[in-house]
Amino acid sequence: MKKVGRNDPCPCGSGKKYKNCHLADEKRKEFSNKSLFYIGLLLVFLAIAAYSLFVSQKSTRPDGPAPAGKVWSEEHGHYH
């Protein structure tokens, strides 16, 4: 099927040019679809960021004795 040009008659049969009849509807649909995609992408990004910020990923103290001269830091999760 041939693409309708801006200045071609509208395929709906109104007698108007496509740009003055249904082109605005097509642009609105295209913008809406892109907007939904970007909003979804933003929500995924925010969910990942929130997960990494609010979910504690503390490491636990390794089994066995501490290396010579080192002390385990609970705050930092490693030996100092």
Backbone as a printed PyTorch tensor [residue, N CA C, xyz], in Angstrom:
tensor([[[  0.8450,  -1.1810,   0.0000],
         [  0.0000,   0.0000,   0.0000],
         [  0.8850,   1.2370,   0.0000]],

        [[  0.5300,   2.1980,  -0.8210],
         [  1.2940,   3.4220,  -0.9620],
         [  1.0710,   4.3330,   0.2500]],

        [[  2.1550,   4.9580,   0.7190],
         [  2.0570,   5.8850,   1.8370],
         [  1.3510,   7.1560,   1.3800]],

        [[  0.4750,   7.6630,   2.2200],
         [ -0.2720,   8.8770,   1.8960],
         [  0.6230,  10.0740,   2.1620]],

        [[  0.7550,  10.9560,   1.1750],
         [  1.5360,  12.1750,   1.3400],
         [  0.7310,  13.2450,   2.0560]],

        [[  1.4290,  14.2250,   2.5580],
         [  0.7570,  15.3010,   3.2990],
         [ -0.2830,  16.0320,   2.4530]],

        [[  0.0190,  16.2600,   1.1850],
         [ -0.8670,  17.0500,   0.3300],
         [ -1.8070,  16.1990,  -0.5230]],

        [[ -1.7620,  14.8790,  -0.3300],
         [ -2.6890,  13.9930,  -1.0400],
         [ -4.0670,  14.0770,  -0.3980]],

        [[ -5.1090,  13.7190,  -1.1640],
         [ -6.4460,  13.6780,  -0.5510],
         [ -6.4830,  12.6320,   0.5680]],

        [[ -7.2110,  12.9260,   1.6050],
         [ -7.3070,  12.0110,   2.7430],
         [ -8.0530,  10.7460,   2.3200]],

        [[ -7.5350,   9.5770,   2.6980],
         [ -8.2000,   8.3280,   2.3060],
         [ -9.5680,   8.1070,   2.9540]],

        [[ -9.9380,   8.9340,   3.9230],
         [-11.2400,   8.7520,   4.5720],
         [-12.3910,   9.2220,   3.6850]],

        [[-12.0650,   9.9710,   2.6000],
         [-13.1070,  10.4090,   1.6760],
         [-13.7060,  11.7550,   2.0120]],

        [[-13.0870,  12.5020,   2.9180],
         [-13.6380,  13.8010,   3.3090],
         [-13.4360,  14.8650,   2.2410]],

        [[-12.4970,  14.6480,   1.3310],
         [-12.1990,  15.6410,   0.3010],
         [-11.1380,  16.6320,   0.7370]],

        [[-10.7360,  16.5680,   1.9920],
         [ -9.6900,  17.4630,   2.4980],
         [ -8.3310,  16.8540,   2.2120]],

        [[ -7.3090,  17.7130,   2.2950],
         [ -5.9490,  17.2000,   2.2100],
         [ -5.6670,  16.4050,   3.4850]],

        [[ -4.8150,  15.4020,   3.3350],
         [ -4.4790,  14.5340,   4.4690],
         [ -3.9390,  15.3400,   5.6440]],

        [[ -3.1120,  16.3720,   5.3720],
         [ -2.5160,  17.1620,   6.4540],
         [ -3.5600,  17.9340,   7.2430]],

        [[ -4.6880,  18.2330,   6.6190],
         [ -5.7460,  18.9800,   7.3040],
         [ -6.8350,  18.0810,   7.8750]],

        [[ -6.6990,  16.7650,   7.6610],
         [ -7.7480,  15.8570,   8.1160],
         [ -7.2320,  14.8880,   9.1800]],

        [[ -6.4810,  13.8670,   8.8070],
         [ -6.0870,  12.8220,   9.7360],
         [ -4.6070,  12.8010,  10.0940]],

        [[ -3.7870,  13.6780,   9.5240],
         [ -2.3630,  13.6830,   9.8340],
         [ -2.1240,  13.9950,  11.3120]],

        [[ -2.8840,  14.9230,  11.8690],
         [ -2.7260,  15.2760,  13.2850],
         [ -3.0090,  14.0780,  14.1900]],

        [[ -4.0110,  13.2630,  13.8360],
         [ -4.3180,  12.0640,  14.6200],
         [ -3.1570,  11.0820,  14.5920]],

        [[ -2.5520,  10.8960,  13.4190],
         [ -1.4230,   9.9810,  13.2840],
         [ -0.2300,  10.4760,  14.1010]],

        [[  0.0340,  11.7600,  14.0440],
         [  1.1510,  12.3330,  14.8220],
         [  0.9050,  12.1610,  16.3190]],

        [[ -0.3370,  12.3600,  16.7460],
         [ -0.6920,  12.2290,  18.1550],
         [ -0.4870,  10.7890,  18.6260]],

        [[ -0.8950,   9.8120,  17.8070],
         [ -0.6990,   8.4080,  18.1540],
         [  0.7860,   8.0810,  18.2460]],

        [[  1.5610,   8.5750,  17.2870],
         [  2.9980,   8.3150,  17.2740],
         [  3.6520,   8.9070,  18.5190]],

        [[  3.2850,  10.1410,  18.8710],
         [  3.8330,  10.7890,  20.0590],
         [  3.4290,  10.0340,  21.3160]],

        [[  2.1910,   9.5760,  21.3750],
         [  1.7030,   8.8510,  22.5380],
         [  2.4690,   7.5470,  22.7340]],

        [[  2.7110,   6.8160,  21.6530],
         [  3.4450,   5.5610,  21.7520],
         [  4.8800,   5.7880,  22.2170]],

        [[  5.5300,   6.8090,  21.6830],
         [  6.8980,   7.1180,  22.0980],
         [  6.9230,   7.5540,  23.5540]],

        [[  5.9490,   8.3440,  23.9570],
         [  5.8920,   8.8180,  25.3360],
         [  5.7450,   7.6520,  26.3050]],

        [[  4.8690,   6.7180,  25.9770],
         [  4.6750,   5.5490,  26.8430],
         [  5.9570,   4.7250,  26.9450]],

        [[  6.6660,   4.5820,  25.8360],
         [  7.9240,   3.8390,  25.8460],
         [  8.9310,   4.5220,  26.7620]],

        [[  9.0990,   5.8300,  26.6320],
         [ 10.0810,   6.5510,  27.4440],
         [  9.6830,   6.6050,  28.9190]],

        [[  8.3960,   6.7080,  29.2000],
         [  7.9420,   6.6800,  30.5860],
         [  8.2200,   5.3080,  31.1970]],

        [[  7.9700,   4.2480,  30.4580],
         [  8.2660,   2.8990,  30.9350],
         [  9.7500,   2.7020,  31.1720]],

        [[ 10.5650,   3.1940,  30.2600],
         [ 12.0130,   3.1080,  30.4120],
         [ 12.4740,   3.8680,  31.6520]],

        [[ 11.9210,   5.0410,  31.8810],
         [ 12.2580,   5.8330,  33.0570],
         [ 11.8490,   5.1050,  34.3390]],

        [[ 10.6840,   4.4830,  34.3490],
         [ 10.2380,   3.7470,  35.5310],
         [ 11.1410,   2.5560,  35.8320]],

        [[ 11.5900,   1.8730,  34.8030],
         [ 12.5170,   0.7530,  35.0050],
         [ 13.8200,   1.2630,  35.5950]],

        [[ 14.3420,   2.3480,  35.0510],
         [ 15.5740,   2.9360,  35.5630],
         [ 15.4210,   3.3570,  37.0240]],

        [[ 14.3080,   4.0070,  37.3490],
         [ 14.0740,   4.4330,  38.7290],
         [ 13.9260,   3.2430,  39.6680]],

        [[ 13.2990,   2.1780,  39.2180],
         [ 13.1560,   0.9820,  40.0490],
         [ 14.5220,   0.3650,  40.3380]],

        [[ 15.3810,   0.3050,  39.3310],
         [ 16.7270,  -0.2340,  39.5330],
         [ 17.5200,   0.6570,  40.4840]],

        [[ 17.4130,   1.9690,  40.3100],
         [ 18.1250,   2.8920,  41.1880],
         [ 17.6230,   2.7820,  42.6260]],

        [[ 16.3150,   2.7000,  42.8140],
         [ 15.7530,   2.5740,  44.1590],
         [ 16.1890,   1.2710,  44.8040]],

        [[ 16.2010,   0.2070,  44.0310],
         [ 16.6290,  -1.0840,  44.5560],
         [ 18.0780,  -1.0090,  45.0370]],

        [[ 18.9350,  -0.4210,  44.2300],
         [ 20.3500,  -0.3620,  44.6110],
         [ 20.5910,   0.5890,  45.7790]],

        [[ 19.7530,   1.6060,  45.9370],
         [ 19.9360,   2.5510,  47.0470],
         [ 19.3610,   2.0420,  48.3680]],

        [[ 18.2010,   1.4150,  48.3170],
         [ 17.4880,   1.0840,  49.5410],
         [ 17.6430,  -0.3540,  50.0100]],

        [[ 18.0810,  -1.2220,  49.1570],
         [ 18.2800,  -2.6060,  49.5550],
         [ 19.7190,  -2.7480,  50.0180]],

        [[ 19.8620,  -3.1110,  51.2380],
         [ 21.1940,  -3.2310,  51.8190],
         [ 21.8980,  -4.4490,  51.2670]],

        [[ 23.1110,  -4.2530,  50.8220],
         [ 23.9010,  -5.3570,  50.3130],
         [ 25.1720,  -5.4880,  51.1500]],

        [[ 24.9960,  -5.5490,  52.4700],
         [ 26.1450,  -5.6670,  53.3670],
         [ 26.7900,  -7.0260,  53.1970]],

        [[ 28.0960,  -7.0000,  53.1710],
         [ 28.8010,  -8.2750,  53.1270],
         [ 28.9690,  -8.7760,  54.5520]],

        [[ 29.0270, -10.0790,  54.7060],
         [ 29.2010, -10.6610,  56.0290],
         [ 30.6730, -10.9450,  56.2620]],

        [[ 31.0160, -11.0010,  57.5090],
         [ 32.4070, -11.2400,  57.8720],
         [ 32.8280, -12.6370,  57.4270]],

        [[ 33.9570, -12.7310,  56.7620],
         [ 34.4230, -14.0440,  56.3160],
         [ 34.7530, -14.9390,  57.4960]],

        [[ 34.6170, -16.2490,  57.2860],
         [ 34.9610, -17.2150,  58.3220],
         [ 36.4750, -17.2480,  58.5150]],

        [[ 36.8500, -17.6020,  59.7100],
         [ 38.2690, -17.7570,  59.9920],
         [ 38.8590, -16.5310,  60.6680]],

        [[ 40.0990, -16.6160,  61.0330],
         [ 40.7470, -15.5120,  61.7380],
         [ 41.0410, -14.3480,  60.7900]],

        [[ 41.1300, -13.1680,  61.3860],
         [ 41.4510, -11.9650,  60.6130],
         [ 42.9190, -12.0050,  60.1980]],

        [[ 43.2320, -11.4030,  59.0500],
         [ 44.6380, -11.3130,  58.6740],
         [ 45.4220, -10.5400,  59.7350]],

        [[ 46.6910, -10.7930,  59.8170],
         [ 47.5380, -10.1490,  60.8350],
         [ 47.4630,  -8.6240,  60.7090]],

        [[ 47.1710,  -7.9790,  61.8300],
         [ 47.1250,  -6.5160,  61.8740],
         [ 45.8560,  -5.9040,  61.3070]],

        [[ 44.8520,  -6.7030,  60.9700],
         [ 43.6180,  -6.1880,  60.3730],
         [ 42.4550,  -6.3300,  61.3450]],

        [[ 41.4790,  -5.4360,  61.2240],
         [ 40.2730,  -5.4340,  62.0540],
         [ 39.0710,  -5.3370,  61.1060]],

        [[ 38.0430,  -6.1580,  61.3660],
         [ 36.8440,  -6.1370,  60.5410],
         [ 36.0100,  -4.8990,  60.8290]],

        [[ 35.5710,  -4.1950,  59.7870],
         [ 34.7150,  -3.0200,  59.9170],
         [ 33.3040,  -3.3950,  59.4920]],

        [[ 32.3590,  -3.4390,  60.4290],
         [ 30.9630,  -3.7390,  60.1160],
         [ 30.3620,  -2.6570,  59.2240]],

        [[ 30.7590,  -1.4180,  59.4760],
         [ 30.2250,  -0.2880,  58.7250],
         [ 30.5850,  -0.3740,  57.2330]],

        [[ 31.8210,  -0.7420,  56.9640],
         [ 32.2940,  -0.7800,  55.5830],
         [ 32.2170,  -2.1600,  54.9440]],

        [[ 32.1310,  -3.1970,  55.7600],
         [ 32.0260,  -4.5500,  55.2470],
         [ 33.3160,  -5.1430,  54.7450]],

        [[ 34.4550,  -4.6630,  55.2800],
         [ 35.7430,  -5.2410,  54.9130],
         [ 36.7530,  -5.0180,  56.0200]],

        [[ 37.9340,  -5.6320,  55.8750],
         [ 38.9980,  -5.4790,  56.8780],
         [ 39.7190,  -4.1560,  56.6950]],

        [[ 40.1510,  -3.5800,  57.8250],
         [ 40.9890,  -2.3750,  57.8150],
         [ 42.2940,  -2.6990,  58.4710]]])
